[in-house]
């Protein structure tokens, strides 16, 4: 039998052709969901799961941005109890409007990926109310008094508002929900508080 010799072979990669298949990082936004509505000033968590086949999670570079407000965070990812790496930040400074929120991830080899969601931020201004009756006239004790007014809000339908008539002397007089009443003198978003008769 002829002797068999095993010769070591050194494999080298040509310049510009890495031996390892380095894929871009992966990223998946968990919150907020695409199409979420937010109230101005509301604390919102931006959270995504990130990973890479070669770069350690702590060494990934993460950038959260808004197309309206610019850079929101450059914080490094952190490891969760279940072994996943999260890129997360809490913010309450998103301006009013529709935002395209994007999280971009860059690994140590220059590979990058990103994902985006859209959220809409609205104001939460106080409702408006006006009284049309009574108008400040004096009434006799025991005589019925009609209470009438209108209410409106930028975010909620008038029928969703809680309406209550109060007296600084007698407390709660009525808490009947508002009713929409057509009128050419008020915007459609207004409603007339239920007319209440009180005896004084």
C-alpha positions in Angstrom: 0.0 0.0 0.0 1.3 3.4 -0.9 1.7 5.8 2.0 -0.9 8.7 2.2 0.3 12.1 3.2 -2.0 14.9 4.5 -0.7 18.3 3.7 -2.0 21.4 5.5 -3.6 23.9 3.1 -3.8 27.6 4.0 -7.0 29.2 2.7 -6.9 32.9 2.1 -9.5 35.3 0.9 -8.9 37.8 -1.9 -8.8 41.4 -1.0 -12.3 42.8 -0.7 -13.9 39.3 -0.4 -14.4 38.4 3.3 -14.5 34.8 4.3 -17.5 35.4 6.6 -20.9 36.3 5.2 -21.6 39.5 7.2 -25.3 40.3 6.9 -26.8 43.6 7.9 -28.3 44.0 11.5 -31.9 43.1 12.1 -34.4 45.5 13.7 -38.1 45.2 14.6 -40.0 48.0 16.2 -42.3 46.9 19.1 -43.7 50.2 20.2 -45.3 52.4 19.1 -47.4 50.5 16.5 -47.7 52.1 13.0 -50.6 54.5 12.9 -50.7 55.2 16.7 -52.3 58.4 17.9 -50.6 60.3 20.8 -51.5 63.3 22.9 -49.0 66.2 22.9 -46.8 65.9 26.0 -47.6 62.2 26.5 -44.6 60.1 27.6 -44.1 57.5 24.8 -41.7 54.6 24.7 -39.9 53.9 21.5 -38.7 50.3 21.6 -37.2 48.0 19.1 -35.5 44.6 19.2 -32.0 44.6 17.5 -29.4 42.0 16.7 -26.4 41.2 14.5 -24.7 38.0 13.5 -21.2 39.2 14.2 -21.3 42.5 16.3 -22.2 42.3 20.0 -25.5 44.0 20.8 -23.8 46.5 23.1 -21.5 47.5 20.2 -24.3 48.3 17.8 -24.9 51.9 17.0 -28.6 52.9 17.2 -30.3 56.1 16.1 -33.9 57.0 16.7 -35.1 60.0 14.6 -38.3 61.9 13.7 -38.8 63.5 10.3 -40.3 66.5 12.2 -38.2 66.7 15.4 -34.8 65.3 14.2 -32.6 63.1 16.5 -34.5 61.6 19.4 -31.9 59.2 20.9 -28.5 57.6 20.3 -28.5 55.4 23.4 -26.8 52.0 23.1 -28.9 48.8 23.2 -29.5 46.9 26.4 -30.0 43.3 27.1 -33.4 42.1 28.3 -34.0 39.3 30.8 -35.1 37.0 27.9 -31.8 37.4 26.1 -33.0 39.9 23.5 -31.3 43.3 22.9 -33.6 46.4 23.0 -33.0 49.9 21.6 -35.5 51.9 23.6 -36.1 55.5 24.7 -38.9 57.3 26.4 -39.8 60.8 25.1 -42.6 63.3 25.8 -41.4 66.0 23.4 -42.9 64.9 20.1 -44.3 68.0 18.4 -47.9 68.2 17.1 -48.3 66.6 13.7 -47.7 63.3 11.8 -44.3 61.8 12.4 -42.3 59.2 10.6 -40.3 57.6 13.4 -37.2 55.7 12.3 -34.7 53.5 14.1 -31.5 52.8 12.3 -28.9 50.3 13.4 -25.2 50.1 12.3 -22.8 47.3 13.1 -19.0 47.3 13.4 -18.5 46.4 9.8 -20.5 49.3 8.4 -23.6 47.3 7.6 -26.9 49.1 8.5 -30.6 48.6 8.4 -33.7 50.6 9.5 -37.4 50.5 10.2 -40.1 53.2 10.4 -43.6 53.7 11.8 -46.0 56.7 11.5 -47.6 58.3 14.6 -49.8 61.3 14.9 -49.6 63.7 17.8 -52.5 66.0 18.7 -53.1 68.6 21.3 -55.2 68.0 24.4 -56.6 71.5 24.9 -59.3 72.1 27.5 -62.9 72.1 26.2 -64.7 75.4 25.7 -68.0 76.3 27.3 -70.3 79.3 27.2 -73.6 80.1 29.0 -76.5 81.6 27.1 -79.0 81.5 30.0 -79.4 82.9 32.5 -77.8 86.1 31.6 -77.3 87.6 35.1 -80.9 88.8 35.8 -82.4 88.6 39.2 -85.2 86.0 39.9 -87.6 85.5 42.7 -87.0 82.8 45.3 -88.9 79.7 44.2 -89.2 80.7 40.5 -87.9 78.2 37.8 -84.6 79.2 36.1 -83.6 77.8 32.7 -79.9 76.9 32.4 -78.6 76.7 28.8 -75.1 76.8 27.2 -72.9 75.3 24.5 -69.7 73.2 24.8 -67.0 72.2 22.2 -63.7 70.4 22.1 -60.9 70.0 19.6 -60.3 66.3 20.2 -63.6 64.8 21.4 -67.1 64.8 20.1 -69.4 67.0 22.1 -71.6 64.0 23.2 -68.5 62.5 24.7 -68.0 65.4 27.1 -69.1 65.3 30.7 -71.2 68.3 31.3 -72.3 69.5 34.8 -74.1 72.6 36.0 -72.7 73.8 39.4 -73.7 76.4 41.9 -71.2 77.8 44.4 -74.0 77.9 47.0 -76.0 74.7 46.2 -73.4 72.4 44.5 -74.4 70.2 41.6 -77.5 71.2 39.8 -77.5 68.9 36.8 -75.2 66.5 35.0 -77.2 65.5 31.9 -75.0 64.8 28.8 -74.8 67.4 26.1 -77.0 67.1 23.0 -76.0 68.2 19.5 -78.4 70.8 18.2 -78.2 72.1 14.5 -77.5 75.8 14.3 -76.2 78.2 11.7 -74.6 80.4 14.3 -72.3 77.7 15.9 -69.7 75.4 14.3 -70.8 71.8 13.8 -68.4 70.7 16.5 -70.4 72.6 19.2 -73.2 71.1 21.2 -75.8 72.6 23.4 -75.8 71.5 27.0 -79.2 70.1 28.0 -81.5 72.8 29.1 -82.2 72.4 32.8 -84.9 74.1 34.9 -83.8 74.8 38.5 -85.9 76.3 41.2 -84.3 79.0 43.4 
